[in-house]
């Protein structure tokens, strides 16, 4: 899942994202599937021009698990890095 937020509405958007993950978890359970929160990953990207203006997310609640954001995540063989490369 992805959510765009500014510093002013970050808390409200994190709450919305957590509610969405809970709804997905419930939908999966209702349809005989299961979400594994321990395999969930969180990464926070910020625009270069506003990097200093955004608070870092400390935790994201995914069902019963509190997930700390990672500096990098790998999905489908692609590594996503929250820090821009400098060349």
BALOBA-1460 file (C-alpha; in Angstrom, 3 decimals):
// residues 87
<rec num="1" residu="x" x="0.000" y="0.000" z="0.000"/>
<rec num="2" residu="x" x="1.073" y="3.557" z="-0.619"/>
<rec num="3" residu="x" x="-0.025" y="6.825" z="0.931"/>
<rec num="4" residu="x" x="1.118" y="10.376" z="0.210"/>
<rec num="5" residu="x" x="1.162" y="12.787" z="3.139"/>
<rec num="6" residu="x" x="2.478" y="16.163" z="4.168"/>
<rec num="7" residu="x" x="3.883" y="16.938" z="7.590"/>
<rec num="8" residu="x" x="0.588" y="18.604" z="8.537"/>
<rec num="9" residu="x" x="-1.500" y="15.483" z="7.901"/>
<rec num="10" residu="x" x="1.053" y="12.712" z="8.519"/>
<rec num="11" residu="x" x="-0.576" y="11.396" z="11.723"/>
<rec num="12" residu="x" x="-4.047" y="11.233" z="10.160"/>
<rec num="13" residu="x" x="-2.692" y="9.490" z="7.067"/>
<rec num="14" residu="x" x="-0.775" y="6.936" z="9.149"/>
<rec num="15" residu="x" x="-4.006" y="6.194" z="11.040"/>
<rec num="16" residu="x" x="-5.803" y="5.741" z="7.704"/>
<rec num="17" residu="x" x="-3.054" y="3.423" z="6.436"/>
<rec num="18" residu="x" x="-3.255" y="1.326" z="9.616"/>
<rec num="19" residu="x" x="-7.051" y="1.076" z="9.260"/>
<rec num="20" residu="x" x="-6.626" y="-0.023" z="5.628"/>
<rec num="21" residu="x" x="-4.188" y="-2.775" z="6.592"/>
<rec num="22" residu="x" x="-6.617" y="-3.956" z="9.284"/>
<rec num="23" residu="x" x="-9.433" y="-4.019" z="6.700"/>
<rec num="24" residu="x" x="-7.263" y="-6.007" z="4.264"/>
<rec num="25" residu="x" x="-6.405" y="-8.435" z="7.060"/>
<rec num="26" residu="x" x="-10.103" y="-8.925" z="7.861"/>
<rec num="27" residu="x" x="-10.957" y="-9.408" z="4.179"/>
<rec num="28" residu="x" x="-8.222" y="-12.018" z="3.837"/>
<rec num="29" residu="x" x="-9.473" y="-13.893" z="6.917"/>
<rec num="30" residu="x" x="-13.052" y="-13.790" z="5.618"/>
<rec num="31" residu="x" x="-11.866" y="-15.327" z="2.335"/>
<rec num="32" residu="x" x="-9.799" y="-18.112" z="3.882"/>
<rec num="33" residu="x" x="-6.449" y="-16.373" z="3.520"/>
<rec num="34" residu="x" x="-4.037" y="-15.006" z="6.068"/>
<rec num="35" residu="x" x="-1.839" y="-11.932" z="6.296"/>
<rec num="36" residu="x" x="1.543" y="-12.517" z="7.895"/>
<rec num="37" residu="x" x="2.419" y="-9.209" z="9.608"/>
<rec num="38" residu="x" x="5.870" y="-10.507" z="10.560"/>
<rec num="39" residu="x" x="6.746" y="-10.566" z="6.833"/>
<rec num="40" residu="x" x="5.383" y="-7.067" z="6.199"/>
<rec num="41" residu="x" x="7.816" y="-4.256" z="5.496"/>
<rec num="42" residu="x" x="7.522" y="-0.480" z="5.717"/>
<rec num="43" residu="x" x="9.614" y="2.145" z="3.969"/>
<rec num="44" residu="x" x="9.175" y="5.917" z="4.021"/>
<rec num="45" residu="x" x="10.121" y="8.035" z="1.020"/>
<rec num="46" residu="x" x="10.367" y="11.812" z="1.140"/>
<rec num="47" residu="x" x="10.786" y="14.349" z="-1.632"/>
<rec num="48" residu="x" x="14.298" y="15.779" z="-1.745"/>
<rec num="49" residu="x" x="13.133" y="19.362" z="-1.388"/>
<rec num="50" residu="x" x="11.065" y="18.636" z="1.733"/>
<rec num="51" residu="x" x="13.251" y="16.026" z="3.421"/>
<rec num="52" residu="x" x="14.028" y="18.236" z="6.441"/>
<rec num="53" residu="x" x="10.376" y="19.161" z="6.893"/>
<rec num="54" residu="x" x="8.983" y="15.645" z="7.370"/>
<rec num="55" residu="x" x="9.016" y="13.661" z="10.592"/>
<rec num="56" residu="x" x="10.213" y="10.099" z="10.280"/>
<rec num="57" residu="x" x="7.669" y="7.396" z="10.992"/>
<rec num="58" residu="x" x="8.728" y="5.409" z="14.056"/>
<rec num="59" residu="x" x="6.239" y="2.511" z="13.746"/>
<rec num="60" residu="x" x="3.367" y="1.327" z="11.612"/>
<rec num="61" residu="x" x="0.820" y="-1.023" z="13.120"/>
<rec num="62" residu="x" x="0.021" y="-3.949" z="10.786"/>
<rec num="63" residu="x" x="-2.635" y="-6.064" z="12.464"/>
<rec num="64" residu="x" x="-1.039" y="-7.126" z="15.763"/>
<rec num="65" residu="x" x="2.536" y="-6.313" z="14.765"/>
<rec num="66" residu="x" x="4.367" y="-3.004" z="15.101"/>
<rec num="67" residu="x" x="6.638" y="-2.635" z="12.062"/>
<rec num="68" residu="x" x="9.608" y="-0.276" z="12.087"/>
<rec num="69" residu="x" x="10.473" y="1.340" z="8.760"/>
<rec num="70" residu="x" x="13.534" y="-0.018" z="6.965"/>
<rec num="71" residu="x" x="16.040" y="2.055" z="4.983"/>
<rec num="72" residu="x" x="15.721" y="-0.489" z="2.130"/>
<rec num="73" residu="x" x="13.276" y="-3.189" z="1.135"/>
<rec num="74" residu="x" x="13.456" y="-5.787" z="-1.606"/>
<rec num="75" residu="x" x="10.362" y="-6.942" z="-3.462"/>
<rec num="76" residu="x" x="10.168" y="-9.013" z="-6.625"/>
<rec num="77" residu="x" x="13.941" y="-8.671" z="-7.028"/>
<rec num="78" residu="x" x="13.873" y="-4.859" z="-6.917"/>
<rec num="79" residu="x" x="15.548" y="-3.036" z="-4.046"/>
<rec num="80" residu="x" x="13.891" y="0.196" z="-2.946"/>
<rec num="81" residu="x" x="16.092" y="2.601" z="-0.998"/>
<rec num="82" residu="x" x="14.729" y="5.584" z="0.881"/>
<rec num="83" residu="x" x="17.930" y="7.587" z="0.441"/>
<rec num="84" residu="x" x="18.743" y="9.077" z="-2.956"/>
<rec num="85" residu="x" x="21.925" y="7.962" z="-4.697"/>
<rec num="86" residu="x" x="24.557" y="10.599" z="-5.068"/>
<rec num="87" residu="x" x="26.767" y="10.616" z="-8.074"/>
